[in-house]
Amino acid sequence: MLDVERNNIKDNIRERTENLVSDWTPFIRNVEDILRHIEMLSAEIDALDNRIGEVTGMVKNLRKILIKLEVIDDRFIF
């Protein structure tokens, strides 16, 4: 989905750039589109960071449980 959206943004920017003469409106629209896309990517990166943090917490809890159940020995796991 991101690839399709990114290609659409690139096409729109190219079209506006070709039609750029003395009016700055297309340039401003290009910048706004790029900023909107960056904001969307930042939100997705934050979501992925949250998922990674959750998985890391789950792994640490699992490790503690396995050590308490004496399934693994904590001397060999860092």
FIGUMI-199271 format. One record per residue: residue in one letter; residue number from 1; x, y, z negated of N, C-alpha, C in turn. Coordinates in steps of 0.05 Angstrom, whole numbers, plus 5000, padded with zeros to 4 digits. Layout:
REM FIGUMI-199271
<kolti><r>a</r><k>NUM</k><n_east>X</n_east><n_north>Y</n_north><n_up>Z</n_up><ca_east>X</ca_east><ca_north>Y</ca_north><ca_up>Z</ca_up><c_east>X</c_east><c_north>Y</c_north><c_up>Z</c_up></kolti>
...
REM end
This chain:
REM FIGUMI-199271
<kolti><r>m</r><k>1</k><n_east>5016</n_east><n_north>4976</n_north><n_up>5000</n_up><ca_east>5000</ca_east><ca_north>5000</ca_north><ca_up>5000</ca_up><c_east>5017</c_east><c_north>5025</c_north><c_up>5000</c_up></kolti>
<kolti><r>l</r><k>2</k><n_east>5039</n_east><n_north>5025</n_north><n_up>4985</n_up><ca_east>5056</ca_east><ca_north>5048</ca_north><ca_up>4984</ca_up><c_east>5069</c_east><c_north>5053</c_north><c_up>5011</c_up></kolti>
<kolti><r>d</r><k>3</k><n_east>5076</n_east><n_north>5032</n_north><n_up>5025</n_up><ca_east>5089</ca_east><ca_north>5036</ca_north><ca_up>5051</ca_up><c_east>5070</c_east><c_north>5049</c_north><c_up>5071</c_up></kolti>
<kolti><r>v</r><k>4</k><n_east>5045</n_east><n_north>5041</n_north><n_up>5071</n_up><ca_east>5025</ca_east><ca_north>5053</ca_north><ca_up>5089</ca_up><c_east>5021</c_east><c_north>5083</c_north><c_up>5082</c_up></kolti>
<kolti><r>e</r><k>5</k><n_east>5019</n_east><n_north>5088</n_north><n_up>5056</n_up><ca_east>5015</ca_east><ca_north>5116</ca_north><ca_up>5048</ca_up><c_east>5040</c_east><c_north>5133</c_north><c_up>5054</c_up></kolti>
<kolti><r>r</r><k>6</k><n_east>5063</n_east><n_north>5121</n_north><n_up>5049</n_up><ca_east>5088</ca_east><ca_north>5136</ca_north><ca_up>5055</ca_up><c_east>5090</c_east><c_north>5142</c_north><c_up>5085</c_up></kolti>
<kolti><r>n</r><k>7</k><n_east>5083</n_east><n_north>5122</n_north><n_up>5102</n_up><ca_east>5084</ca_east><ca_north>5127</ca_north><ca_up>5131</ca_up><c_east>5064</c_east><c_north>5148</c_north><c_up>5139</c_up></kolti>
<kolti><r>n</r><k>8</k><n_east>5040</n_east><n_north>5149</n_north><n_up>5127</n_up><ca_east>5021</ca_east><ca_north>5170</ca_north><ca_up>5133</ca_up><c_east>5031</c_east><c_north>5197</c_north><c_up>5125</c_up></kolti>
<kolti><r>i</r><k>9</k><n_east>5044</n_east><n_north>5199</n_north><n_up>5102</n_up><ca_east>5055</ca_east><ca_north>5224</ca_north><ca_up>5093</ca_up><c_east>5077</c_east><c_north>5233</c_north><c_up>5113</c_up></kolti>
<kolti><r>k</r><k>10</k><n_east>5094</n_east><n_north>5215</n_north><n_up>5121</n_up><ca_east>5116</ca_east><ca_north>5222</ca_north><ca_up>5139</ca_up><c_east>5104</c_east><c_north>5231</c_north><c_up>5166</c_up></kolti>
<kolti><r>d</r><k>11</k><n_east>5083</n_east><n_north>5218</n_north><n_up>5176</n_up><ca_east>5071</ca_east><ca_north>5226</ca_north><ca_up>5201</ca_up><c_east>5059</c_east><c_north>5254</c_north><c_up>5199</c_up></kolti>
<kolti><r>n</r><k>12</k><n_east>5045</n_east><n_north>5259</n_north><n_up>5177</n_up><ca_east>5033</ca_east><ca_north>5285</ca_north><ca_up>5173</ca_up><c_east>5054</c_east><c_north>5307</c_north><c_up>5172</c_up></kolti>
<kolti><r>i</r><k>13</k><n_east>5076</n_east><n_north>5302</n_north><n_up>5158</n_up><ca_east>5097</ca_east><ca_north>5321</ca_north><ca_up>5155</ca_up><c_east>5110</c_east><c_north>5326</c_north><c_up>5182</c_up></kolti>
<kolti><r>r</r><k>14</k><n_east>5115</n_east><n_north>5306</n_north><n_up>5198</n_up><ca_east>5126</ca_east><ca_north>5309</ca_north><ca_up>5225</ca_up><c_east>5108</c_east><c_north>5326</c_north><c_up>5242</c_up></kolti>
<kolti><r>e</r><k>15</k><n_east>5082</n_east><n_north>5320</n_north><n_up>5242</n_up><ca_east>5063</ca_east><ca_north>5336</ca_north><ca_up>5258</ca_up><c_east>5064</c_east><c_north>5365</c_north><c_up>5250</c_up></kolti>
<kolti><r>r</r><k>16</k><n_east>5063</n_east><n_north>5371</n_north><n_up>5225</n_up><ca_east>5063</ca_east><ca_north>5399</ca_north><ca_up>5216</ca_up><c_east>5089</c_east><c_north>5412</c_north><c_up>5222</c_up></kolti>
<kolti><r>t</r><k>17</k><n_east>5111</n_east><n_north>5398</n_north><n_up>5220</n_up><ca_east>5137</ca_east><ca_north>5410</ca_north><ca_up>5226</ca_up><c_east>5139</c_east><c_north>5417</c_north><c_up>5256</c_up></kolti>
<kolti><r>e</r><k>18</k><n_east>5128</n_east><n_north>5400</n_north><n_up>5273</n_up><ca_east>5129</ca_east><ca_north>5406</ca_north><ca_up>5302</ca_up><c_east>5113</c_east><c_north>5431</c_north><c_up>5308</c_up></kolti>
<kolti><r>n</r><k>19</k><n_east>5092</n_east><n_north>5435</n_north><n_up>5293</n_up><ca_east>5075</ca_east><ca_north>5458</ca_north><ca_up>5298</ca_up><c_east>5084</c_east><c_north>5483</c_north><c_up>5283</c_up></kolti>
<kolti><r>l</r><k>20</k><n_east>5106</n_east><n_north>5482</n_north><n_up>5269</n_up><ca_east>5115</ca_east><ca_north>5504</ca_north><ca_up>5252</ca_up><c_east>5126</c_east><c_north>5526</c_north><c_up>5269</c_up></kolti>
<kolti><r>v</r><k>21</k><n_east>5114</n_east><n_north>5549</n_north><n_up>5267</n_up><ca_east>5124</ca_east><ca_north>5573</ca_north><ca_up>5282</ca_up><c_east>5130</c_east><c_north>5595</c_north><c_up>5262</c_up></kolti>
<kolti><r>s</r><k>22</k><n_east>5112</n_east><n_north>5612</n_north><n_up>5258</n_up><ca_east>5117</ca_east><ca_north>5634</ca_north><ca_up>5238</ca_up><c_east>5099</c_east><c_north>5631</c_north><c_up>5214</c_up></kolti>
<kolti><r>d</r><k>23</k><n_east>5080</n_east><n_north>5614</n_north><n_up>5215</n_up><ca_east>5062</ca_east><ca_north>5609</ca_north><ca_up>5192</ca_up><c_east>5075</c_east><c_north>5589</c_north><c_up>5173</c_up></kolti>
<kolti><r>w</r><k>24</k><n_east>5075</n_east><n_north>5597</n_north><n_up>5148</n_up><ca_east>5088</ca_east><ca_north>5580</ca_north><ca_up>5127</ca_up><c_east>5069</c_east><c_north>5559</c_north><c_up>5116</c_up></kolti>
<kolti><r>t</r><k>25</k><n_east>5044</n_east><n_north>5560</n_north><n_up>5123</n_up><ca_east>5024</ca_east><ca_north>5542</ca_north><ca_up>5112</ca_up><c_east>5031</c_east><c_north>5512</c_north><c_up>5116</c_up></kolti>
<kolti><r>p</r><k>26</k><n_east>5039</n_east><n_north>5504</n_north><n_up>5140</n_up><ca_east>5047</ca_east><ca_north>5476</ca_north><ca_up>5143</ca_up><c_east>5070</c_east><c_north>5467</c_north><c_up>5125</c_up></kolti>
<kolti><r>f</r><k>27</k><n_east>5090</n_east><n_north>5485</n_north><n_up>5122</n_up><ca_east>5112</ca_east><ca_north>5479</ca_north><ca_up>5105</ca_up><c_east>5103</c_east><c_north>5475</c_north><c_up>5076</c_up></kolti>
<kolti><r>i</r><k>28</k><n_east>5086</n_east><n_north>5493</n_north><n_up>5067</n_up><ca_east>5075</ca_east><ca_north>5491</ca_north><ca_up>5039</ca_up><c_east>5060</c_east><c_north>5465</c_north><c_up>5036</c_up></kolti>
<kolti><r>r</r><k>29</k><n_east>5044</n_east><n_north>5458</n_north><n_up>5055</n_up><ca_east>5029</ca_east><ca_north>5432</ca_north><ca_up>5054</ca_up><c_east>5048</c_east><c_north>5409</c_north><c_up>5053</c_up></kolti>
<kolti><r>n</r><k>30</k><n_east>5070</n_east><n_north>5410</n_north><n_up>5068</n_up><ca_east>5090</ca_east><ca_north>5389</ca_north><ca_up>5068</ca_up><c_east>5101</c_east><c_north>5386</c_north><c_up>5040</c_up></kolti>
<kolti><r>v</r><k>31</k><n_east>5109</n_east><n_north>5408</n_north><n_up>5028</n_up><ca_east>5120</ca_east><ca_north>5407</ca_north><ca_up>5001</ca_up><c_east>5100</c_east><c_north>5396</c_north><c_up>4981</c_up></kolti>
<kolti><r>e</r><k>32</k><n_east>5075</n_east><n_north>5405</n_north><n_up>4983</n_up><ca_east>5054</ca_east><ca_north>5395</ca_north><ca_up>4965</ca_up><c_east>5050</c_east><c_north>5365</c_north><c_up>4968</c_up></kolti>
<kolti><r>d</r><k>33</k><n_east>5050</n_east><n_north>5355</n_north><n_up>4993</n_up><ca_east>5047</ca_east><ca_north>5327</ca_north><ca_up>4997</ca_up><c_east>5070</c_east><c_north>5311</c_north><c_up>4985</c_up></kolti>
<kolti><r>i</r><k>34</k><n_east>5094</n_east><n_north>5321</n_north><n_up>4989</n_up><ca_east>5118</ca_east><ca_north>5308</ca_north><ca_up>4978</ca_up><c_east>5117</c_east><c_north>5308</c_north><c_up>4947</c_up></kolti>
<kolti><r>l</r><k>35</k><n_east>5109</n_east><n_north>5330</n_north><n_up>4935</n_up><ca_east>5107</ca_east><ca_north>5331</ca_north><ca_up>4906</ca_up><c_east>5085</c_east><c_north>5312</c_north><c_up>4896</c_up></kolti>
<kolti><r>r</r><k>36</k><n_east>5063</n_east><n_north>5310</n_north><n_up>4910</n_up><ca_east>5041</ca_east><ca_north>5292</ca_north><ca_up>4902</ca_up><c_east>5052</c_east><c_north>5263</c_north><c_up>4903</c_up></kolti>
<kolti><r>h</r><k>37</k><n_east>5067</n_east><n_north>5257</n_north><n_up>4924</n_up><ca_east>5078</ca_east><ca_north>5230</ca_north><ca_up>4926</ca_up><c_east>5098</c_east><c_north>5224</c_north><c_up>4904</c_up></kolti>
<kolti><r>i</r><k>38</k><n_east>5115</n_east><n_north>5243</n_north><n_up>4898</n_up><ca_east>5134</ca_east><ca_north>5240</ca_north><ca_up>4876</ca_up><c_east>5120</c_east><c_north>5236</c_north><c_up>4850</c_up></kolti>
<kolti><r>e</r><k>39</k><n_east>5098</n_east><n_north>5250</n_north><n_up>4845</n_up><ca_east>5083</ca_east><ca_north>5247</ca_north><ca_up>4820</ca_up><c_east>5071</c_east><c_north>5219</c_north><c_up>4818</c_up></kolti>
<kolti><r>m</r><k>40</k><n_east>5061</n_east><n_north>5209</n_north><n_up>4841</n_up><ca_east>5049</ca_east><ca_north>5182</ca_north><ca_up>4841</ca_up><c_east>5071</c_east><c_north>5161</c_north><c_up>4836</c_up></kolti>
<kolti><r>l</r><k>41</k><n_east>5095</n_east><n_north>5165</n_north><n_up>4848</n_up><ca_east>5117</ca_east><ca_north>5146</ca_north><ca_up>4843</ca_up><c_east>5126</c_east><c_north>5147</c_north><c_up>4814</c_up></kolti>
<kolti><r>s</r><k>42</k><n_east>5127</n_east><n_north>5171</n_north><n_up>4803</n_up><ca_east>5135</ca_east><ca_north>5173</ca_north><ca_up>4774</ca_up><c_east>5115</c_east><c_north>5159</c_north><c_up>4756</c_up></kolti>
<kolti><r>a</r><k>43</k><n_east>5089</n_east><n_north>5161</n_north><n_up>4762</n_up><ca_east>5069</ca_east><ca_north>5147</ca_north><ca_up>4746</ca_up><c_east>5073</c_east><c_north>5116</c_north><c_up>4749</c_up></kolti>
<kolti><r>e</r><k>44</k><n_east>5079</n_east><n_north>5107</n_north><n_up>4773</n_up><ca_east>5083</ca_east><ca_north>5078</ca_north><ca_up>4776</ca_up><c_east>5108</c_east><c_north>5069</c_north><c_up>4762</c_up></kolti>
<kolti><r>i</r><k>45</k><n_east>5129</n_east><n_north>5085</n_north><n_up>4762</n_up><ca_east>5154</ca_east><ca_north>5078</ca_north><ca_up>4748</ca_up><c_east>5149</c_east><c_north>5077</c_north><c_up>4718</c_up></kolti>
<kolti><r>d</r><k>46</k><n_east>5133</n_east><n_north>5096</n_north><n_up>4708</n_up><ca_east>5126</ca_east><ca_north>5096</ca_north><ca_up>4679</ca_up><c_east>5110</c_east><c_north>5071</c_north><c_up>4672</c_up></kolti>
<kolti><r>a</r><k>47</k><n_east>5092</n_east><n_north>5063</n_north><n_up>4689</n_up><ca_east>5076</ca_east><ca_north>5039</ca_north><ca_up>4684</ca_up><c_east>5094</c_east><c_north>5014</c_north><c_up>4684</c_up></kolti>
<kolti><r>l</r><k>48</k><n_east>5113</n_east><n_north>5013</n_north><n_up>4703</n_up><ca_east>5131</ca_east><ca_north>4990</ca_north><ca_up>4703</ca_up><c_east>5149</c_east><c_north>4990</c_north><c_up>4678</c_up></kolti>
<kolti><r>d</r><k>49</k><n_east>5157</n_east><n_north>5013</n_north><n_up>4670</n_up><ca_east>5174</ca_east><ca_north>5015</ca_north><ca_up>4646</ca_up><c_east>5158</c_east><c_north>5005</c_north><c_up>4621</c_up></kolti>
<kolti><r>n</r><k>50</k><n_east>5133</n_east><n_north>5012</n_north><n_up>4620</n_up><ca_east>5116</ca_east><ca_north>5003</ca_north><ca_up>4598</ca_up><c_east>5113</c_east><c_north>4972</c_north><c_up>4598</c_up></kolti>
<kolti><r>r</r><k>51</k><n_east>5110</n_east><n_north>4961</n_north><n_up>4622</n_up><ca_east>5107</ca_east><ca_north>4932</ca_north><ca_up>4625</ca_up><c_east>5133</c_east><c_north>4918</c_north><c_up>4616</c_up></kolti>
<kolti><r>i</r><k>52</k><n_east>5156</n_east><n_north>4929</n_north><n_up>4624</n_up><ca_east>5182</ca_east><ca_north>4918</ca_north><ca_up>4617</ca_up><c_east>5185</c_east><c_north>4919</c_north><c_up>4587</c_up></kolti>
<kolti><r>g</r><k>53</k><n_east>5177</n_east><n_north>4941</n_north><n_up>4574</n_up><ca_east>5179</ca_east><ca_north>4944</ca_north><ca_up>4545</ca_up><c_east>5162</c_east><c_north>4923</c_north><c_up>4531</c_up></kolti>
<kolti><r>e</r><k>54</k><n_east>5137</n_east><n_north>4919</n_north><n_up>4542</n_up><ca_east>5120</ca_east><ca_north>4899</ca_north><ca_up>4530</ca_up><c_east>5132</c_east><c_north>4871</c_north><c_up>4532</c_up></kolti>
<kolti><r>v</r><k>55</k><n_east>5143</n_east><n_north>4864</n_north><n_up>4555</n_up><ca_east>5155</ca_east><ca_north>4838</ca_north><ca_up>4559</ca_up><c_east>5179</c_east><c_north>4834</c_north><c_up>4540</c_up></kolti>
<kolti><r>t</r><k>56</k><n_east>5195</n_east><n_north>4855</n_north><n_up>4538</n_up><ca_east>5218</ca_east><ca_north>4854</ca_north><ca_up>4520</ca_up><c_east>5209</c_east><c_north>4849</c_north><c_up>4491</c_up></kolti>
<kolti><r>g</r><k>57</k><n_east>5188</n_east><n_north>4862</n_north><n_up>4483</n_up><ca_east>5178</ca_east><ca_north>4858</ca_north><ca_up>4456</ca_up><c_east>5168</c_east><c_north>4830</c_north><c_up>4452</c_up></kolti>
<kolti><r>m</r><k>58</k><n_east>5154</n_east><n_north>4819</n_north><n_up>4472</n_up><ca_east>5143</ca_east><ca_north>4792</ca_north><ca_up>4470</ca_up><c_east>5166</c_east><c_north>4772</c_north><c_up>4469</c_up></kolti>
<kolti><r>v</r><k>59</k><n_east>5187</n_east><n_north>4776</n_north><n_up>4484</n_up><ca_east>5210</ca_east><ca_north>4757</ca_north><ca_up>4483</ca_up><c_east>5223</c_east><c_north>4758</c_north><c_up>4456</c_up></kolti>
<kolti><r>k</r><k>60</k><n_east>5226</n_east><n_north>4782</n_north><n_up>4444</n_up><ca_east>5238</ca_east><ca_north>4784</ca_north><ca_up>4418</ca_up><c_east>5221</c_east><c_north>4770</c_north><c_up>4397</c_up></kolti>
<kolti><r>n</r><k>61</k><n_east>5195</n_east><n_north>4774</n_north><n_up>4399</n_up><ca_east>5177</ca_east><ca_north>4760</ca_north><ca_up>4380</ca_up><c_east>5178</c_east><c_north>4730</c_north><c_up>4383</c_up></kolti>
<kolti><r>l</r><k>62</k><n_east>5178</n_east><n_north>4720</n_north><n_up>4408</n_up><ca_east>5180</ca_east><ca_north>4692</ca_north><ca_up>4413</ca_up><c_east>5206</c_east><c_north>4680</c_north><c_up>4402</c_up></kolti>
<kolti><r>r</r><k>63</k><n_east>5228</n_east><n_north>4695</n_north><n_up>4405</n_up><ca_east>5254</ca_east><ca_north>4686</ca_north><ca_up>4395</ca_up><c_east>5252</c_east><c_north>4683</c_north><c_up>4364</c_up></kolti>
<kolti><r>k</r><k>64</k><n_east>5240</n_east><n_north>4703</n_north><n_up>4351</n_up><ca_east>5238</ca_east><ca_north>4702</ca_north><ca_up>4322</ca_up><c_east>5221</c_east><c_north>4678</c_north><c_up>4313</c_up></kolti>
<kolti><r>i</r><k>65</k><n_east>5199</n_east><n_north>4673</n_north><n_up>4327</n_up><ca_east>5182</ca_east><ca_north>4650</ca_north><ca_up>4321</ca_up><c_east>5196</c_east><c_north>4624</c_north><c_up>4324</c_up></kolti>
<kolti><r>l</r><k>66</k><n_east>5211</n_east><n_north>4621</n_north><n_up>4347</n_up><ca_east>5226</ca_east><ca_north>4597</ca_north><ca_up>4352</ca_up><c_east>5248</c_east><c_north>4592</c_north><c_up>4331</c_up></kolti>
<kolti><r>i</r><k>67</k><n_east>5260</n_east><n_north>4614</n_north><n_up>4322</n_up><ca_east>5281</ca_east><ca_north>4611</ca_north><ca_up>4301</ca_up><c_east>5268</c_east><c_north>4602</c_north><c_up>4275</c_up></kolti>
<kolti><r>k</r><k>68</k><n_east>5245</n_east><n_north>4614</n_north><n_up>4268</n_up><ca_east>5231</ca_east><ca_north>4607</ca_north><ca_up>4243</ca_up><c_east>5221</c_east><c_north>4578</c_north><c_up>4244</c_up></kolti>
<kolti><r>l</r><k>69</k><n_east>5213</n_east><n_north>4569</n_north><n_up>4267</n_up><ca_east>5204</ca_east><ca_north>4541</ca_north><ca_up>4270</ca_up><c_east>5228</c_east><c_north>4522</c_north><c_up>4273</c_up></kolti>
<kolti><r>e</r><k>70</k><n_east>5252</n_east><n_north>4533</n_north><n_up>4273</n_up><ca_east>5277</ca_east><ca_north>4518</ca_north><ca_up>4276</ca_up><c_east>5278</c_east><c_north>4502</c_north><c_up>4302</c_up></kolti>
<kolti><r>v</r><k>71</k><n_east>5266</n_east><n_north>4514</n_north><n_up>4323</n_up><ca_east>5268</ca_east><ca_north>4502</ca_north><ca_up>4349</ca_up><c_east>5294</c_east><c_north>4509</c_north><c_up>4362</c_up></kolti>
<kolti><r>i</r><k>72</k><n_east>5303</n_east><n_north>4534</n_north><n_up>4356</n_up><ca_east>5329</ca_east><ca_north>4543</ca_north><ca_up>4366</ca_up><c_east>5345</c_east><c_north>4553</c_north><c_up>4342</c_up></kolti>
<kolti><r>d</r><k>73</k><n_east>5371</n_east><n_north>4554</n_north><n_up>4346</n_up><ca_east>5389</ca_east><ca_north>4564</ca_north><ca_up>4326</ca_up><c_east>5398</c_east><c_north>4592</c_north><c_up>4333</c_up></kolti>
<kolti><r>d</r><k>74</k><n_east>5395</n_east><n_north>4611</n_north><n_up>4315</n_up><ca_east>5400</ca_east><ca_north>4639</ca_north><ca_up>4321</ca_up><c_east>5430</c_east><c_north>4645</c_north><c_up>4324</c_up></kolti>
<kolti><r>r</r><k>75</k><n_east>5447</n_east><n_north>4626</n_north><n_up>4318</n_up><ca_east>5476</ca_east><ca_north>4631</ca_north><ca_up>4320</ca_up><c_east>5484</c_east><c_north>4633</c_north><c_up>4350</c_up></kolti>
<kolti><r>f</r><k>76</k><n_east>5470</n_east><n_north>4619</n_north><n_up>4367</n_up><ca_east>5478</ca_east><ca_north>4617</ca_north><ca_up>4395</ca_up><c_east>5462</c_east><c_north>4636</c_north><c_up>4414</c_up></kolti>
<kolti><r>i</r><k>77</k><n_east>5443</n_east><n_north>4650</n_north><n_up>4403</n_up><ca_east>5427</ca_east><ca_north>4668</ca_north><ca_up>4420</ca_up><c_east>5432</c_east><c_north>4697</c_north><c_up>4411</c_up></kolti>
<kolti><r>f</r><k>78</k><n_east>5437</n_east><n_north>4713</n_north><n_up>4430</n_up><ca_east>5443</ca_east><ca_north>4742</ca_north><ca_up>4424</ca_up><c_east>5419</c_east><c_north>4758</c_north><c_up>4429</c_up></kolti>
REM end
